[in-house]
C-alpha cells in the first residue's frame, strides 16, 4: 500500500518519468521534440500577429478597447494553461483534453471531451486556410481563393507526414519572419502616434474608455478575441513526441501563452491609437491592413497581409493539422473511432492516415464555408471553450477527489478561477455557436450509443 501511495504521489508531482506502458499504450510515435521545439510550436500555433486577422471584429465589439479584450482573454487562458500543465505532467500521452478527461474523470466524459474538441480542431485548420487565402487574394486578386487553399493544404500534409521534427526548421524561419514584421509595425506605429497620424495620440483608451465601457460589451469582444489564443492547448497533443522531461509540455504552454499575450496587447493598443474610429473601417476583414497602411504606407500594408498568409497558411495550419491528426490517432487507438485513424507510417512514425483525412476534410469544409468565416469562428470557439471547462473539472476531480491532493492552490483554486472565467466567456458566445455545438453533442451521443451496441 505504501508503494502504491508513493507512486501516486510521484505521478502528481512529476518526480518520475511516466511511460506510456503505465497507461496501457506502447510508444509508436517518434520522440524528437525538445522544450524549445515545443515552445516554438506554441508560439506558431497562436501566431504572434494573430490579431491582424480579426482586429476589426474585436475593435468594433469592444468599442475600441481591444487591448483590454486581449488582456482579459490572456488572464483566462493562463488559468487554463495551468490546468493543461498539471494534467500533461500526470498524463504524458497524446490526446489532450480527451485523454485528460478520460483519466481524470471517466471514459464517457473523456469521449465527449474529445468529441467536442474535434469540433474545434476539425474546423480550425479550415478557418486558418480561409484567413490566409483571403489575405493573399487582396495581394494577388487574379488567383482564386480555392487555389491558395489547395496549395497550403498540400504543403502542410506532406510536411506533417514526413515528421514533426522536420517542420520545426520551417517554423523557426516563419516565426522569425513574423516577429520581424511585428517589430517593424510596432516601430512605425509608435512613430505614427507620436506624429499624430490620423489624429492619433497616446492614451489608455484601448485598455479602458470610461465613455464606452461595460463588462458585457467587453466580454462579448473577449469571446471573439480568444480565437487568437486558441492553439496553445494543441502543444499537449505532442506529449508522446516530446523527448524532454514530463514538465516540458506544461512549461511550453505557459511560456508561449505569456509571450504571445504580451505581444497581442502591445500591437492592438498601438493599432487602436492609430485608428480610434473603430466603426470607420472600409472593410472589417482587412481593418488591420488599413491601420498598417496609415502607419507605414502601402508597402507595410501589403507586407503585413503577406506575412499573415504565410504565418497562418503554413505555420499555424501545419501544426493544427498535426494536432487534430494526433487527437484522431489517440481516440482511434482507444477504439472510439475507426482503427484506420490509428495507422502509423512505417518509416516516418507519424499518424499519416489521420493527417490525410484532416487534409481532405479541410478542403471540403473550406469550399462549403468560403463565405461564412463568422459561422466557422463561432463553431471553433464553442468547441474550444467547452473543452477548456471540462479540462478544469478534470483537474479538480483527478487531483482533489481521486488523489486526495492537499495542493489546493494548483488543484482547486486555479482550476475554479479558470472555470469561472471561461464559463463567463462561453455564455457570451453567439446563440448560433451554442446551437451548432448542441447538435454536435447530440450526434456524439448517438455515435457513442452505436459503439456501445456494437460490443
Secondary structure, DSSP 8 states (H G I E B T S, - for coil): -HHHHHHHHHHHHT-S---GGGGT----S---B-HHHHHHHHHHHH-TTTHHHHHHHHHHHTTT-HHHHHHHHHHHHHHHHHHHHHHHHH--STTTHHHHHHHHT-HHHHHHHHHHHHHHHHHHHHHHHHHHHHHHHHHSTTS-HHHHHHHHHHHHHHHHHH-HHHHHHHHHHHHHHHHHHHHHHHHHHHHHHHTTGGG----STTT--TTT--HHHHHHHHHHHGGGTTTGGGGGGGGGGB-S-TTHHHHHHHHHHHHHHHHHHHHHHHHHHH---TT--S-GGGHHHHHHHHHH-HHHHHHHHHHHHHIIIIIIHHHHHHHHHHHHHHHHHTTSS-GGGG---TTT-S-HHHHHHHHHHHHHHHHHTTT-HHHHHHHHHHHHHHHHHHHHHHHIIIIIIIS----HIIIIIHHHHHHHHHHHHHHTS-HHHHHHHHHHHHHHHHHHHHHHHH-
